Structures are given as structure tokens and as C-alpha cells.
Amino acid sequence: MTRITVGPFNRVEGDLEVRLDIESGRVARAEVTAPLYRGFEQILEGRPPLDALVIAPRICGICSVSQSIAAAAALRQAMAVTAMPNGILATNIAHAAENAADHLTHFYIFFMPDFARESYAAHAWHGAAAERFTATKGSAAREALPARARLLEIMGLIAGKWPHSLAFQPGGTTRAIELGERVRLNAIAASFRGFLERVVFADRLENVLALTTPDELDRWREGRDGDFAHFLRLADALSLAGLGKGPGPLMSFGAYHDSDGARFRAGIRASGGEIEALPAERITEDVSHAWMRETSRSPAESRTVPDADKADAYSWCKAPRLAGQPVEVGALARQAVDGQKLITALLSDGSNVRNRVIARLIETAQLALSIEGWVKVLRLNEPFCETGGEVADGNFVGRVEAARGSLGHWLSVRSGRIERYQIIAPTSWNFSPRDSDGVAGPLEQALVGTEVGDAGARAVGIQHVVRSFDPCMVCTAH
């Protein structure tokens, strides 16, 4: 057996290393390391609770809105305040814009450039893939990046700036939208839809979202231009449906709440395909293989105490578990739990590289339509934010869905100060180390069986599996 280390990875937010034991040309065991310690949970201790609205978003410059609204949700509980309906809608619009922008970034900047690698030069499709997706040089980035930038203009209208805005509060959003600004929001939403329909799907979004079976998807893509169809052809050519199989259970905290409930519901898709209620009280953090001292397995009671010399540890990431199990989170999990018909049908092949990418693009189409709808129902003559009262002592939690999956903030307040603050980010779930029972995290399990051959650390299959989870390592270890 041979051990190799892959990393640091380029085109990944933050630092990541993967140690692989190779046997007969395939991965027999994987250990995923988050080598950068951040310390945000310690920074927050002892501060006034509302400081979380300033500090928590600075965990990340990619999913800043997600961090903001998770902190705001925890404080909303602590202040017993009800957010204004307009504030909820404005938050949904900004959050969806950030998540859709993340999905575009993942597809065009992080994931697809790997198909332009020289290791694929012998394939007939390589020339077209290299012309379209080569990093910094391909034609796709020249179209996707301006579309992403235009989408993020939504942040300026709703939040004043991005990232790290203070507009997202427990009672809603601080900036009221005027008629002229709604016109601009409509124009941005229409522009984003136009980009998706012209470049990504080469079809109307409603037609894409009407697909319900793998056979319908195959017929739809035949002879079609568009980058989604291009990806599907590459996925078939490289058998990506058989690569990067996840551990089974899929989890979502639910996302984009409004008067009608949530755009995506919360729950668990069990290994057998059943959709079950989310047992949020059974979320734990295991630190047996993390450079951390154990204080409590409950995120509501635990603290972050580094131990850099701990034996048997290999990551700054803790190991989150739900009812003792590792679970996969992300767009695939959201779509599966919500019962999206095409994703449900594709999951007959399980969680894999192909299905994770398909789910992100399907979700991007959904978010584009949702943004259009939320902009239309804003009531411009009504308040956007409710002033909150005092922050009560106690334990509180805010749960949201970032682009990469389930994000939770656990807040403990005593005598008007933050006593403890724990954050479990999406990449903490997906890139977790082993737990005390020796059970590997989702990525560690997904890498097992991946063919490496003679390429070793340069094996492109490893890149596809890792990037299919879209890691954001700066969010991972606090």
C-alpha cells in the first residue's frame, strides 16, 4: 500500500489537503485535512450578542449573507422578535442571489476547468472542452463572470454592500426598497434569467424544471447547445455517475422562509430514500480526530479549545454527526429532501459527482424564478425591519442553507454576553474527519475506490470528487 498527499488544492476557498492510501491503483482509505485554524468562535466569546452580526459574516467572503442570516436567526430567538414580511422577502432575494452566484462560480471557475486538463487530451471531446472551460482563458468565463457580477448588484440594492453587510438583522433588513429600485431588481432578475436560458441551458427555465426522469433529461439534451448539456455529455463519457459515491443520508435545514413556509423544506433523505423529519436535537460534534479538546458533544454546550499536539488528530475540522451518522449536505441534499422529481429519479444511482453538479444547476434555475417572484410581492409601503428588544439569557440556534449546504450557529448568552458560540458549516459536514467509532466523513467515504493508476497525486478523478462537494475551507474550522 502506498500513501500519497494531494494538496494544497487550487481553485478552492481556503486550505485543503487529502491523504490517500493507494492499493492496486485505487484509493483504499482517505483522510481529509483542514490545515488552517480560524478561531472565530473564540473571538465571539465574551462579546455583546449583537457583535455576532458584525463578526460572524467575516468568516467568509463567499457565503457572507448565509453567515449573517444564521447569526440573525439565532438572535431573533434570543430577542423574541418577529421579522417583518418585507425583510424576510428581501433577505430571501439577497440570499438566493448569493447562493446562485456561488453555484455559477463552482460550475465555471472551480469544477469545469478540470475537463480542460492535458490528461484528457486523447479524448475526442477535449478540444471543445478546453476552448470553453480552460481556467482564465476559456470562453465560458468571459460570459459567466459578467453575469455573476450583474446578479450581485442585488446586494447593493438590498444590503448596501457585499460581503459583510449589516443590513441583515433579527427583525428583517435595514434598507427599504423604493419603486425605482424594484424596477432595477426586476431588470437584474430578467438579465440573470436571460443568461441562464441563453448560455447555461439553451432553453426556457420552465422547460428545464419540467424534466422529471433521466430518460427525459437524455432526450432533452440531444443536439442541444448550452453548458449544462455539454456537462452531461462529459459526465457520460467519463462515467461520473459512478464516481464519488456519498455515504447515503442527505440533510437539509430548509431555506428561504416566507408566509407560505419554506422554498426548500427541512428534513432527511434516509439511505433507503425515505424523507424524514429533521431531528435537529440529535446533532453532535465529535473531536476524536480533530486538534480540539472535547468539552461537550452538543454544539449548544461545547467550546472551541485547540489542542495542536493531540495524538491521532489530523484536522482542525470537527466531525459533525446526525444521530451518530455522517450526512451529506448541499444542493443535492436540498433537492432530494424537497422531493424535486428529476433529482429524486437520478438518486437511483445514489449521491455522486454527476448528480451533485446537476442538482446545483437545477437549483440555480429554481432560484432565478424565485427571485423574480419575491421581487414582485414586496410591499413597498410597509416596513422592512422590526426593532428588537433585549437579548435574553439562554441557548439559541439559527439554521440556514448556504450554497454548500446546512449551516448552523449555536449561541449561548449569559448576563448579556456571549458565553459560547458554535458554528457548524456545510464543509464541516462534508469534509469531516473520522469520529470516535472510526467512521469516515462523507468526502473520505466518497474518495474510496477512486481510480488513481500511475497518476498518483495528479489523478484527475480525485479532483472531480473533491470539487463535486464545492469545499469552502475557510468556513470549516473555527
Residue pairs with C-beta under 8 A, 6 or more apart in sequence:
1 21
1 22
1 23
1 28
2 21
2 22
2 23
3 19
3 20
3 21
3 22
4 19
4 20
4 22
4 452
4 456
4 457
5 17
5 18
5 19
5 20
5 457
6 17
6 18
6 19
6 20
6 457
6 462
6 466
7 15
7 16
7 17
7 18
7 33
8 15
8 16
8 17
9 16
9 463
9 466
9 471
11 109
11 110
11 113
11 135
11 467
12 110
12 466
12 467
12 471
12 473
13 60
13 62
13 471
13 472
13 473
13 474
13 475
14 34
14 36
14 471
14 472
14 473
14 474
14 475
14 476
15 34
15 35
15 36
15 473
16 32
16 33
16 34
16 35
16 431
16 466
16 471
16 473
17 32
17 33
17 35
18 30
18 31
18 32
18 33
18 443
18 447
18 462
18 466
19 30
19 31
19 33
19 314
20 27
20 29
20 30
20 31
20 447
20 452
20 462
21 27
21 28
21 29
21 30
22 28
22 452
22 456
25 451
25 452
25 453
25 454
26 449
26 450
26 451
26 452
27 447
27 448
27 449
27 450
27 452
27 462
28 448
29 444
29 448
30 440
30 443
30 444
30 445
30 447
30 448
31 314
31 315
31 433
31 434
31 444
32 315
32 317
32 431
32 432
32 433
32 441
32 443
32 444
33 314
33 315
33 433
34 315
34 316
34 317
34 427
34 431
34 473
34 476
34 477
35 315
35 316
36 316
36 473
36 474
36 477
37 291
37 306
37 316
37 477
38 59
38 474
38 477
38 478
39 304
39 306
39 478
40 55
40 56
40 58
40 59
40 423
40 478
41 303
41 304
41 420
41 421
41 422
41 423
41 478
42 304
42 478
43 55
44 51
44 52
44 55
44 56
44 418
44 421
45 303
45 418
45 419
45 420
45 421
46 417
46 418
47 55
47 417
47 418
48 416
48 417
48 418
49 75
49 78
49 391
49 411
49 413
49 416
49 417
49 418
50 75
50 391
51 418
52 71
52 74
52 75
52 409
52 411
52 418
52 421
53 68
53 71
53 72
53 75
53 166
53 168
53 169
54 166
56 67
56 68
56 70
56 71
56 409
56 423
57 64
57 65
57 67
57 68
57 71
57 163
57 164
57 165
58 64
58 67
58 164
59 67
59 423
59 425
59 474
59 475
59 478
60 67
60 163
60 472
60 474
60 475
61 163
61 164
62 102
62 105
62 163
62 472
63 98
63 99
63 102
63 402
63 403
63 404
63 407
63 472
63 475
64 98
64 162
64 163
64 164
64 165
65 94
65 95
65 98
65 155
65 159
65 162
65 163
65 165
65 168
66 95
66 98
66 99
66 400
66 401
66 402
66 403
66 407
67 402
67 407
67 409
67 475
68 165
68 168
69 91
69 95
69 168
69 398
69 400
70 398
70 399
70 400
70 407
70 408
70 409
70 423
71 398
71 409
71 411
72 168
72 169
72 170
72 398
73 170
73 397
73 398
73 399
73 400
73 409
74 396
74 397
74 398
74 409
74 410
74 411
75 170
75 388
75 391
75 396
75 398
75 411
76 83
76 170
76 171
76 388
76 398
77 396
77 397
77 398
78 170
78 391
78 392
78 394
78 396
78 411
78 413
79 170
79 388
79 389
79 390
79 391
79 392
80 389
80 392
81 170
81 171
81 386
81 387
81 388
81 389
82 171
82 386
83 91
83 170
83 171
83 172
83 385
83 386
84 171
84 172
84 382
84 383
84 384
84 385
84 386
85 258
85 259
85 379
85 382
86 172
86 173
86 176
86 177
86 378
86 379
86 382
86 383
86 384
87 169
87 171
87 172
87 173
87 383
87 384
87 385
87 386
88 172
88 257
88 258
88 259
89 258
89 374
89 377
89 378
90 158
90 172
90 173
90 175
90 177
90 378
90 384
91 168
91 172
91 173
92 256
92 257
92 258
92 263
92 370
92 374
93 154
93 158
93 185
93 371
93 374
93 375
94 154
94 155
94 158
94 159
94 167
94 168
94 173
95 255
95 256
95 400
96 256
96 367
96 370
96 371
96 374
97 151
97 152
97 154
97 155
97 367
97 371
98 152
98 155
98 162
98 403
99 363
99 367
99 401
99 402
99 403
100 151
100 192
100 364
100 367
100 368
100 371
101 148
101 151
101 152
102 402
102 403
102 404
102 470
103 331
103 360
103 361
103 363
103 364
103 367
103 403
104 144
104 147
104 148
104 151
104 364
105 148
106 360
106 403
106 467
106 470
107 144
107 227
107 231
107 357
107 360
107 361
108 133
108 140
108 141
108 144
108 145
108 227
109 135
109 141
109 144
110 467
110 470
111 357
111 464
111 467
111 468
111 470
112 129
112 132
112 133
112 140
112 227
112 231
113 133
113 134
113 135
113 138
114 460
114 463
114 464
114 467
115 126
115 129
115 130
115 133
115 234
116 126
116 129
116 130
116 132
116 133
116 134
116 135
116 138
117 460
119 455
119 458
119 460
120 126
120 129
120 460
123 237
125 233
125 234
125 237
128 230
129 230
129 234
130 138
131 138
131 139
132 138
132 139
132 140
132 227
132 230
133 140
135 141
140 199
140 227
143 195
143 199
144 195
144 199
147 191
147 192
147 195
147 199
150 188
150 191
150 192
151 188
151 192
152 162
153 184
153 188
154 185
154 188
154 371
155 161
155 162
155 165
156 162
157 177
157 181
157 184
157 185
158 167
158 173
158 175
158 177
159 165
159 167
159 168
159 173
159 175
160 167
160 175
166 174
167 173
167 174
167 175
169 385
169 388
170 388
171 385
171 386
171 387
171 388
172 383
172 384
172 385
172 386
173 384
173 385
174 384
174 385
175 384
176 380
176 383
176 384
177 185
177 378
177 380
177 384
178 380
179 380
182 375
182 378
182 380
185 375
186 372
186 375
186 376
189 368
189 371
189 372
189 375
190 372
192 368
192 371
193 205
193 368
193 369
193 372
196 205
196 364
196 365
196 368
197 203
197 204
197 205
199 226
199 227
200 226
200 227
200 228
200 361
200 364
201 208
201 226
201 228
201 229
201 361
201 365
202 224
202 225
202 226
202 228
202 229
203 220
203 224
203 226
205 365
205 368
205 369
206 369
207 220
208 220
208 228
208 362
208 365
209 362
209 365
209 366
209 369
211 217
211 220
211 342
212 341
212 342
212 345
213 341
213 342
213 345
214 342
214 345
214 346
216 342
217 232
217 342
217 346
221 228
221 229
221 232
221 233
228 361
231 357
231 361
232 358
234 240
235 241
235 353
235 354
235 357
238 464
240 352
240 353
240 354
240 357
240 464
241 349
241 352
241 353
241 354
241 355
242 349
242 352
243 352
243 353
243 354
243 450
243 461
243 464
243 465
244 351
244 352
244 353
244 356
244 446
244 447
244 450
244 464
244 465
244 468
245 350
245 351
245 352
245 445
245 446
245 449
246 328
246 350
246 351
246 352
246 442
246 445
246 446
247 325
247 326
247 327
247 328
247 351
247 442
247 445
247 446
248 270
248 271
248 328
248 350
248 351
249 268
249 269
249 270
249 271
249 322
249 325
249 326
249 327
249 328
250 268
250 269
250 327
250 328
250 329
250 332
250 333
250 336
250 337
250 351
251 267
251 268
251 269
251 278
251 322
251 327
251 328
251 329
251 333
251 337
251 405
251 406
251 429
252 264
252 265
252 266
252 267
252 278
252 329
252 333
252 334
252 336
252 337
252 338
252 401
252 405
252 406
253 266
253 278
253 280
253 399
253 400
253 401
253 406
253 407
253 408
254 262
254 264
254 265
254 266
254 267
254 278
254 399
254 401
255 262
255 263
255 264
255 334
255 400
255 401
256 262
256 263
256 264
256 370
257 263
258 374
263 366
263 370
264 334
264 335
264 337
264 338
264 401
265 337
265 338
266 277
266 278
266 337
266 399
267 275
267 276
267 277
267 278
267 337
268 275
268 276
268 277
268 278
268 279
268 322
268 327
268 337
269 275
269 276
269 333
269 336
269 337
269 347
270 276
273 344
273 347
275 337
275 339
279 322
279 323
280 397
280 399
282 322
282 323
282 324
283 299
283 320
283 321
283 322
283 408
283 424
284 297
284 298
284 299
284 320
284 321
284 322
284 324
285 297
285 298
285 299
285 302
285 318
285 319
285 320
285 321
285 422
285 424
286 297
286 318
286 319
286 320
286 321
286 435
286 436
287 293
287 294
287 318
287 319
288 294
288 312
288 313
288 319
288 434
288 435
288 436
289 312
289 313
289 314
289 315
289 319
289 433
289 434
289 435
290 310
290 313
290 315
290 316
290 317
290 318
290 319
290 433
291 306
291 307
291 308
291 310
291 313
291 315
291 316
292 304
292 305
292 306
292 307
292 310
292 313
292 316
292 318
293 305
293 306
293 307
293 310
295 301
295 302
295 303
295 305
296 302
296 303
299 408
299 410
299 422
299 424
300 395
300 397
300 410
300 412
300 420
300 422
301 395
301 412
301 420
302 420
302 422
303 420
303 422
304 422
304 478
306 316
307 313
313 433
314 433
315 432
315 433
315 477
316 476
316 477
317 427
317 428
317 431
317 432
317 433
317 476
317 477
318 424
318 428
318 432
318 477
319 326
319 432
319 433
319 434
319 435
319 441
320 424
320 428
320 429
320 432
321 327
321 435
324 437
325 439
326 429
326 432
326 435
326 439
326 440
326 441
326 442
326 445
327 333
327 429
327 442
328 351
328 405
328 429
328 430
328 442
329 404
329 405
329 406
329 426
329 429
329 430
330 356
330 359
330 360
330 404
330 405
330 426
330 430
330 469
330 470
331 356
331 359
331 360
331 362
331 363
331 403
331 405
332 343
332 351
332 355
332 356
332 359
332 360
333 405
333 406
334 359
334 363
334 401
334 405
335 343
335 359
335 362
335 363
336 343
336 344
336 347
336 359
340 359
340 362
342 358
342 362
343 355
343 358
343 359
343 362
346 354
346 355
346 358
347 355
349 355
351 446
352 468
353 464
353 465
353 468
356 468
356 469
356 470
357 468
360 470
391 413
391 416
392 413
393 413
393 414
393 415
393 416
394 412
394 413
395 410
395 411
395 412
396 410
396 411
396 412
396 413
397 408
397 409
397 410
397 411
398 408
398 409
398 411
399 406
399 407
399 408
399 409
400 407
401 407
402 425
402 426
402 475
403 426
403 470
404 425
404 426
404 427
404 430
404 469
404 470
404 471
404 472
404 475
405 426
405 427
405 429
405 430
406 424
406 426
406 429
407 423
407 424
407 425
407 426
407 475
408 423
408 424
409 421
409 422
409 423
410 420
410 421
410 422
410 423
410 424
411 418
411 420
411 421
412 418
412 419
412 420
412 421
413 419
422 478
423 475
423 478
425 472
425 475
425 476
425 478
426 472
426 475
427 469
427 471
427 472
427 473
427 475
427 476
428 475
428 476
428 477
429 441
429 442
430 441
430 442
430 443
430 469
430 471
431 441
431 442
431 443
431 469
431 471
431 473
431 476
432 441
432 442
432 444
433 440
433 441
433 444
434 440
434 441
434 444
440 448
442 469
443 465
443 466
443 469
446 465
446 468
446 469
447 462
447 465
447 466
450 459
450 461
450 462
450 465
451 459
451 461
452 459
452 461
452 462
453 459
